[in-house]
Amino acid sequence: MSIVNRILYWIGLRRDPGPRYYALDEPTHEAITKLAAQENLPTDEIVENVVSSGLAHYYETDKLWECWQSLSPREQQVTVLTCFGYTNPQMAARLGLSTETIKTHLENALRKFNLRRKTELRKALAHWDFRAFKEYHHWIKRSR
């Protein structure tokens, strides 16, 4: 504990965090131990790095979900088709819209996700399984 934290603890403004222990199942424990040996780092540091990475991924996923929810239904459709690799003319034909309208919906979606290119959008949502969105089943299935 740093000097400042100790002083804050002594005067009652900070509680003693003390060591924290979390249970790991055997395969996870073995993987962390093996990784620590490979990286020549203490297992505590590996655990800290893994948990930090996991939390960062969790928060990034949460942020992406908030962006997704800010899209209009049509922007969501265009986003899904973009992630499936459709071109603007193909999306226009599939959705019965002009290519300019598709371009506008795509630009709006990219802006809401704070991205610049279709490839960035595909990469950001690469781990999403759009088949899980029931409201899109009827037209995604036909379009694949």
C-alpha positions, 0 to 999 in steps of 0.5 A: 500500500502506498504512503498516501493510501496508508495515511488515508486508511489511518485517518479513516478515509479509505478502507484497507483493501487487503488481498483479494482472492478469487476461486478459479476452476482447475483448467483456468488455474492451469492455463494461468500458471502455464502462461505465467511460466511462458511469460516469466511473470508472477501468476498474480500479474497474469491474473490482473492482466487477464481480468483487465482485458476481460473487463475492457472487452466487456465494457467495449461490448456494452458500448457497442450494444448502446450504439446498436440500440441508437440505430433506427430499424433501417440503420440496423438492417443496413448494418447487418447486411454490411456485416454480411459483406453486401455491397450498397447496390445489393442492399438496395435491391434486397431492401427495395431502396435506392443506393443513395438511401443505403449510403445515408443509412450506412453513414448514419450508422458509422457516425453513431458507432464513431467509425469511418469505414465499412471494414471498421464496422465489420471488424467491430461487430465481427463477433456478433451473431446476427442470427440471434436477432429474431426480428431479422430472421425472416429477411436475413435468412432469405438474403444469405 
